[in-house]
Amino acid sequence: MRLKKTNILIVFIVSLFFISCDKKRVFDEYKKLNGKWAKKDTVQFDFEQTDTINPYNLFLNIRNNSDYPYNNLFLIVALKQPDDLVKIDTLEYEMAYPDGKLMGDGFTDIKESKLWYQENFTFKKQGKYSIKITQALRETGNIEGVEDLDGVTEVGFRIEKTN
């Protein structure tokens, strides 16, 4: 019994250490998917921003597993500012090496890819921001796009301080 309490205490202390070391994190949130990301499903994150002076790095985080069948990923990202101005980007990211092995961090078949969205981004206005992310992957010769993108388990958005 004493060994079990000691192990729980060690896990708690190590977890606290890793959480407290993430001093750059301003916002970090994930939305779970059921292993598929439907073309019609938009993942949305809402956050408040008060700092209009300092630059930040913005990331899109994708957790995927070995069911992910492609080497790349296309995303449409819409960032809505407090004044209702919307900035829309179509982005492409590499998700696998030429041999098909998934990129990203992780020891199991689930990999996490931290993808650059904006570097040294300065928020122009204080207030509520919203970011909407949809997958826009298309197979060669298919204009309609992939209806259900297999292997994506979570989509995340992260804001980090640059200094």
Secondary structure by P-SEA (a helix, b strand, c coil): caaaaaaaaaaaaaaaaaaaacccccbbbbbbccccccccbbbbbbbccccccbbbbbbbbbbbcccccccbbbbbbbbbccccbbbbbbbbbbcccccccccccccccbbbbbcccccccccccccbbbbbbbbbcccccccccccccccccccbbbbbbcc
